[in-house]
Amino acid sequence: MTQTYEEHGGGAAPDAGAHPLDNPAYAALTGPHARFAERSGRVLRYPADVSPWLALPDDLTAQDWTDLAVFADADGTVPVPGVSEDLPEGWESLFDMPGVQLVDESVDAAHDPEAVLLTAADVPEMLDLVARTQPGPFEARTIELGTYLGIRRDGVLAAMAGERLHPPGFTEISAVCTDPAFRGQGLAGRLVRAVVAGVRERGETAFLHASAGNTNAIRLYETLGFRLRRTTRFRTARVPAAAQSSRDASL
């Protein structure tokens, strides 16, 4: 049985990373985003319709891996983001992609007169744009995590960008994408600068994640004024059959 973090009692997370960005999902779900957190032991996650991000404590134990299996999908798969150590015996690695984390160092942040605030009414169009451009996960309730801005052309959502993870003092920029019909006009860069402007007004620092192989996106972010802070890994695994059977029996 899972609990929300607040039902569990909330409070500080002594096993979160020494720096909020070392384990940003854990820092977010034990901090500003605690209201979203679902818990299995020390393992936390967002609701599936909010974000696929899952947060593991830094000092993983055998019990943590058992608790993680509770969050596996029906096919036994579960995200294991940021984990660089070998998976326990019986766990199968299905996807392992190197990633990078970049932080705002010198972004020329500025509000954009053409940028509009996107709301729940815009979600169907946002989901369609994400499906066609594949900037990364964006679910039906992801918009609840923060501010999302868009630029429209002739009524069409041409580009968007917004906020996702929110560790203390930091805000992740995510879902940066442009309709192929409107690429080459600098819309993504303008929206990123606009989102950063809002983040700075709260006294926070913007950061983002990208696939290490997405050199075009990384080049854009570096040109805007982001710098590489660290590398990471985006991983998915399949839980052992015994753990999957135990999970199914508990549902």
Sine and cosine of phi, psi and omega as CSV:
sin_phi,cos_phi,sin_psi,cos_psi,sin_omega,cos_omega
0.00,0.00,0.74,-0.68,0.02,-1.00
-0.99,-0.17,0.40,-0.92,0.06,-1.00
-0.79,-0.62,0.42,-0.91,0.21,-0.98
-0.96,0.30,0.36,-0.93,-0.01,-1.00
-0.88,0.47,-0.62,0.78,-0.01,-1.00
-0.93,0.36,-0.57,0.82,0.07,-1.00
-0.90,0.43,-0.54,0.84,0.00,-1.00
-0.96,0.28,-0.33,0.94,0.00,-1.00
0.82,-0.58,-0.22,0.98,0.04,-1.00
0.88,0.48,-0.60,-0.80,0.02,-1.00
1.00,0.01,0.00,-1.00,-0.05,-1.00
-0.94,0.34,0.40,-0.92,0.01,-1.00
-0.93,-0.37,0.99,-0.12,-0.07,-1.00
-0.91,0.42,-0.32,0.95,-0.03,-1.00
-0.98,-0.19,0.18,0.98,0.12,-0.99
-0.95,0.33,0.28,-0.96,-0.06,-1.00
-0.87,0.49,0.43,-0.91,0.01,-1.00
-0.87,0.49,-0.54,0.84,0.09,-1.00
-0.90,-0.44,0.66,-0.75,-0.05,-1.00
-0.81,0.59,-0.51,0.86,-0.05,-1.00
-1.00,0.07,-0.11,0.99,0.08,-1.00
-0.94,0.34,-0.52,0.86,0.03,-1.00
-0.59,-0.81,0.94,0.34,-0.21,-0.98
-0.90,0.43,-0.59,0.81,0.01,-1.00
-0.92,0.39,-0.66,0.75,0.02,-1.00
-0.91,0.42,-0.67,0.74,0.02,-1.00
-0.90,0.43,-0.57,0.82,0.02,-1.00
-0.94,0.33,-0.72,0.69,-0.09,-1.00
-0.97,0.25,-0.24,0.97,0.13,-0.99
-0.97,-0.25,0.09,1.00,-0.01,-1.00
-0.76,-0.65,-0.87,-0.48,-0.09,-1.00
-0.84,0.54,-0.46,0.89,-0.01,-1.00
-0.97,-0.24,0.37,0.93,-0.04,-1.00
-0.85,0.52,-0.47,0.88,-0.02,-1.00
-0.91,0.41,-0.33,0.94,0.01,-1.00
-1.00,-0.01,-0.30,0.96,-0.25,-0.97
-0.94,0.35,0.77,-0.64,0.20,-0.98
-0.96,-0.27,0.64,-0.76,-0.18,-0.98
-0.84,-0.55,0.64,-0.77,0.22,-0.97
-0.73,-0.68,0.98,-0.19,-0.14,-0.99
0.89,0.45,-0.82,-0.57,0.04,-1.00
-1.00,-0.09,0.00,1.00,-0.02,-1.00
-1.00,0.02,0.73,-0.69,-0.03,-1.00
-0.84,-0.54,0.43,-0.90,0.11,-0.99
-0.44,-0.90,0.29,-0.96,0.18,-0.98
-0.99,0.14,0.43,-0.90,0.16,-0.99
-0.83,0.56,0.55,-0.84,-0.11,-0.99
-0.86,0.52,-0.53,0.85,-0.02,-1.00
-1.00,0.06,0.04,1.00,0.08,-1.00
-0.98,-0.20,-0.79,0.61,-0.01,-1.00
-0.24,-0.97,0.56,-0.83,0.07,-1.00
-0.98,0.20,-0.06,1.00,-0.03,-1.00
-0.86,0.50,0.72,-0.69,0.04,-1.00
-0.80,-0.60,0.57,-0.82,-0.12,-0.99
-0.85,-0.53,0.82,-0.58,0.02,-1.00
-0.94,-0.35,0.56,-0.83,0.08,-1.00
-0.92,0.39,0.35,-0.94,-0.05,-1.00
-0.93,0.38,-0.66,0.75,-0.09,-1.00
-0.99,-0.10,0.95,0.31,-0.09,-1.00
-0.87,0.48,0.71,-0.71,0.06,-1.00
-0.88,-0.48,0.15,-0.99,0.05,-1.00
-0.87,0.50,-0.58,0.81,0.01,-1.00
-0.91,0.41,-0.59,0.80,0.03,-1.00
-0.88,0.47,-0.63,0.77,0.02,-1.00
-0.92,0.39,-0.60,0.80,0.07,-1.00
-0.90,0.44,-0.68,0.73,0.01,-1.00
-0.93,0.37,-0.56,0.83,0.03,-1.00
-0.89,0.46,-0.60,0.80,-0.04,-1.00
-0.87,0.50,-0.42,0.91,0.03,-1.00
-0.87,0.49,-0.50,0.87,-0.06,-1.00
-1.00,0.01,0.09,1.00,-0.01,-1.00
-0.91,0.42,0.54,-0.84,0.10,-1.00
-0.93,0.36,0.07,-1.00,-0.02,-1.00
-0.86,0.51,-0.48,0.88,0.01,-1.00
-1.00,0.01,0.10,0.99,0.06,-1.00
1.00,0.04,0.10,1.00,-0.02,-1.00
-1.00,-0.05,0.51,-0.86,-0.01,-1.00
-0.44,-0.90,0.62,-0.78,0.06,-1.00
-0.94,0.34,0.57,-0.82,0.14,-0.99
-0.73,-0.68,0.90,0.44,-0.10,-0.99
-0.92,0.40,0.63,-0.77,0.12,-0.99
0.98,0.22,-0.05,1.00,-0.03,-1.00
-1.00,0.09,0.88,-0.47,-0.02,-1.00
-0.99,-0.17,-0.30,0.96,-0.02,-1.00
-0.96,0.28,0.27,-0.96,0.04,-1.00
-0.91,0.42,0.54,-0.84,0.06,-1.00
-0.95,0.31,0.47,-0.88,0.03,-1.00
-0.89,0.45,0.29,-0.96,0.02,-1.00
-0.86,0.51,0.72,-0.69,0.02,-1.00
0.99,-0.11,-0.30,0.95,0.04,-1.00
-1.00,0.07,0.66,-0.75,-0.04,-1.00
-0.93,-0.36,0.82,-0.58,0.05,-1.00
-0.98,0.20,0.83,-0.56,-0.02,-1.00
-0.96,-0.28,-0.49,0.87,-0.08,-1.00
-0.47,-0.88,0.75,-0.66,-0.03,-1.00
-0.53,-0.85,0.98,-0.21,-0.07,-1.00
-0.87,-0.49,0.80,-0.60,0.07,-1.00
-0.93,0.37,0.60,-0.80,0.00,-1.00
-0.71,-0.71,0.13,-0.99,0.04,-1.00
-0.76,-0.65,0.45,-0.89,0.10,-1.00
-0.87,-0.49,0.82,-0.58,-0.02,-1.00
-0.87,-0.49,0.53,-0.85,-0.07,-1.00
-0.81,-0.59,0.59,-0.81,0.06,-1.00
-0.87,0.49,0.86,-0.50,0.08,-1.00
-0.91,-0.42,-0.65,0.76,-0.08,-1.00
-0.48,-0.88,0.59,0.81,-0.01,-1.00
-0.91,0.41,0.71,-0.70,0.07,-1.00
-0.99,0.16,0.96,0.28,-0.10,-0.99
-0.93,0.36,0.66,-0.75,0.01,-1.00
-0.30,-0.95,0.68,-0.73,0.11,-0.99
-0.91,0.41,0.53,-0.85,-0.08,-1.00
-0.92,-0.40,0.82,-0.57,-0.05,-1.00
-0.90,0.43,-0.34,0.94,-0.01,-1.00
-1.00,-0.04,-0.21,0.98,-0.03,-1.00
-0.97,0.24,0.70,-0.71,0.02,-1.00
-0.88,-0.48,0.51,-0.86,0.05,-1.00
-0.97,0.26,0.83,-0.56,0.02,-1.00
-1.00,0.03,0.60,-0.80,-0.06,-1.00
-0.81,-0.59,-0.03,-1.00,0.00,-1.00
-0.84,0.54,-0.50,0.87,0.01,-1.00
-0.91,0.41,-0.38,0.93,-0.02,-1.00
-1.00,0.00,-0.12,0.99,-0.12,-0.99
-0.83,0.56,-0.70,0.71,0.02,-1.00
-0.83,0.56,-0.66,0.75,0.01,-1.00
-0.94,0.33,-0.58,0.82,0.04,-1.00
-0.91,0.41,-0.69,0.73,0.03,-1.00
-0.89,0.46,-0.61,0.79,0.03,-1.00
-0.91,0.41,-0.68,0.73,0.01,-1.00
-0.90,0.43,-0.66,0.75,0.03,-1.00
-0.89,0.45,-0.68,0.74,-0.01,-1.00
-0.88,0.48,-0.54,0.84,-0.04,-1.00
-1.00,0.05,-0.35,0.94,-0.10,-1.00
-0.90,-0.43,-0.31,0.95,0.09,-1.00
0.81,0.58,0.83,0.56,0.04,-1.00
-0.98,0.19,-0.18,0.98,-0.10,-0.99
0.73,-0.69,0.06,-1.00,-0.09,-1.00
-0.87,0.49,0.71,-0.70,0.14,-0.99
-0.51,-0.86,0.87,-0.49,-0.10,-1.00
-0.94,-0.35,-0.01,-1.00,-0.09,-1.00
-0.88,0.48,-0.49,0.87,-0.03,-1.00
-0.92,-0.39,0.18,0.98,0.00,-1.00
-0.85,0.53,-0.52,0.86,-0.03,-1.00
-0.86,0.50,-0.35,0.94,0.02,-1.00
-0.94,0.33,-0.25,0.97,-0.07,-1.00
-0.97,0.23,-0.34,0.94,-0.03,-1.00
0.09,-1.00,-0.28,-0.96,-0.04,-1.00
-0.99,0.17,0.72,-0.69,0.11,-0.99
-0.84,-0.54,0.75,-0.66,-0.02,-1.00
-0.90,-0.44,0.52,-0.86,0.04,-1.00
-0.65,-0.76,0.32,-0.95,0.14,-0.99
-0.86,-0.52,0.79,-0.61,-0.01,-1.00
-0.95,-0.30,0.55,-0.83,0.09,-1.00
-0.76,-0.65,0.88,-0.47,-0.05,-1.00
0.80,0.60,0.64,0.77,0.04,-1.00
0.99,0.13,-0.14,0.99,-0.04,-1.00
-1.00,-0.05,0.68,-0.73,0.08,-1.00
-0.95,0.32,0.97,-0.23,-0.09,-1.00
-1.00,0.08,-0.52,0.85,-0.04,-1.00
-0.33,-0.94,0.38,-0.92,0.05,-1.00
-0.44,-0.90,0.29,-0.96,0.08,-1.00
-0.30,-0.96,0.47,-0.88,-0.03,-1.00
-0.31,-0.95,-0.29,-0.96,-0.12,-0.99
-0.91,-0.41,0.63,-0.77,-0.01,-1.00
-0.79,-0.62,-0.98,-0.19,-0.03,-1.00
-0.86,0.51,0.58,-0.82,-0.05,-1.00
-0.68,-0.74,0.93,0.36,0.14,-0.99
-0.93,0.38,0.40,-0.92,-0.06,-1.00
-0.80,0.60,0.83,-0.56,0.06,-1.00
1.00,0.08,-0.03,1.00,-0.08,-1.00
-0.66,-0.75,0.43,-0.90,0.10,-0.99
-0.67,-0.74,0.77,-0.63,0.01,-1.00
-0.99,0.10,0.73,-0.68,0.12,-0.99
-1.00,-0.01,0.72,-0.70,-0.11,-0.99
-0.52,-0.85,0.12,-0.99,0.04,-1.00
0.81,0.58,0.65,0.76,0.04,-1.00
-0.99,0.14,0.91,-0.40,-0.05,-1.00
-0.41,-0.91,0.41,-0.91,-0.02,-1.00
-0.71,-0.70,0.72,-0.69,0.10,-1.00
-0.83,0.56,0.74,-0.67,-0.02,-1.00
-0.79,0.61,-0.49,0.87,-0.02,-1.00
-0.94,0.34,-0.25,0.97,-0.08,-1.00
-0.85,-0.52,0.24,0.97,0.01,-1.00
-0.95,0.30,0.35,-0.94,0.00,-1.00
1.00,0.07,0.10,0.99,-0.01,-1.00
-0.95,-0.30,0.05,1.00,0.03,-1.00
0.97,0.24,0.30,0.95,-0.08,-1.00
-0.91,0.41,-0.66,0.75,-0.03,-1.00
-0.88,0.47,-0.70,0.72,0.01,-1.00
-0.89,0.46,-0.65,0.76,0.02,-1.00
-0.89,0.45,-0.66,0.75,-0.01,-1.00
-0.94,0.35,-0.62,0.78,0.06,-1.00
-0.87,0.49,-0.70,0.71,0.02,-1.00
-0.88,0.47,-0.60,0.80,0.00,-1.00
-0.93,0.37,-0.67,0.74,0.04,-1.00
-0.91,0.43,-0.68,0.74,0.03,-1.00
-0.86,0.50,-0.62,0.78,0.02,-1.00
-0.86,0.52,-0.69,0.73,0.03,-1.00
-0.92,0.39,-0.62,0.78,0.04,-1.00
-0.88,0.47,-0.72,0.70,-0.01,-1.00
-0.90,0.43,-0.56,0.83,0.01,-1.00
-0.90,0.44,-0.38,0.93,0.08,-1.00
-1.00,0.03,0.03,1.00,-0.03,-1.00
0.98,0.21,0.38,0.92,-0.03,-1.00
-0.92,-0.39,0.14,-0.99,0.00,-1.00
-0.90,-0.43,0.72,-0.70,0.01,-1.00
-0.99,0.12,0.56,-0.83,0.12,-0.99
-0.57,-0.82,0.12,-0.99,0.03,-1.00
-0.35,-0.94,0.25,-0.97,0.06,-1.00
-0.87,-0.50,0.47,-0.88,0.07,-1.00
-0.46,-0.89,0.41,-0.91,0.13,-0.99
-0.91,0.42,0.69,-0.73,0.01,-1.00
-0.87,0.49,-0.42,0.91,0.00,-1.00
-1.00,0.08,-0.14,0.99,-0.01,-1.00
-1.00,0.05,0.95,0.31,-0.13,-0.99
-0.91,0.41,-0.52,0.86,0.01,-1.00
-0.91,0.42,-0.70,0.72,0.02,-1.00
-0.91,0.40,-0.69,0.72,0.00,-1.00
-0.88,0.47,-0.65,0.76,0.03,-1.00
-0.88,0.47,-0.67,0.74,0.03,-1.00
-0.88,0.48,-0.73,0.68,-0.05,-1.00
-0.91,0.42,-0.62,0.78,0.03,-1.00
-0.93,0.38,-0.61,0.79,0.05,-1.00
-0.90,0.45,-0.58,0.81,0.01,-1.00
-0.95,0.32,-0.39,0.92,0.02,-1.00
0.84,-0.54,0.24,0.97,0.11,-0.99
-1.00,0.04,0.50,-0.86,0.07,-1.00
-0.83,-0.56,0.47,-0.88,0.04,-1.00
-0.93,0.37,0.79,-0.61,0.07,-1.00
-0.98,-0.21,-0.71,0.71,-0.04,-1.00
-0.32,-0.95,0.27,-0.96,0.15,-0.99
-0.99,-0.14,0.31,-0.95,0.01,-1.00
-0.48,-0.88,-0.10,-0.99,0.03,-1.00
-0.67,-0.74,0.67,-0.74,0.11,-0.99
-0.96,-0.28,0.91,-0.42,-0.15,-0.99
-0.76,-0.65,0.48,-0.87,0.13,-0.99
-0.74,-0.68,0.64,-0.77,-0.02,-1.00
-0.72,-0.69,0.30,-0.95,0.14,-0.99
-0.95,-0.31,0.76,-0.65,-0.05,-1.00
-0.96,0.29,0.40,-0.92,0.04,-1.00
-0.86,0.51,0.46,-0.89,-0.05,-1.00
-0.85,0.53,-0.62,0.78,-0.02,-1.00
-0.90,0.43,-0.65,0.76,0.01,-1.00
-0.93,0.38,-0.60,0.80,0.03,-1.00
-0.91,0.41,-0.65,0.76,0.02,-1.00
-0.90,0.43,-0.65,0.76,0.03,-1.00
-0.90,0.43,-0.65,0.76,0.02,-1.00
-0.88,0.47,-0.75,0.66,-0.04,-1.00
-0.88,0.48,-0.59,0.81,-0.02,-1.00
-0.93,0.36,-0.45,0.89,-0.03,-1.00
-0.99,0.11,-0.23,0.97,-0.05,-1.00
-0.98,0.19,0.00,0.00,0.00,0.00
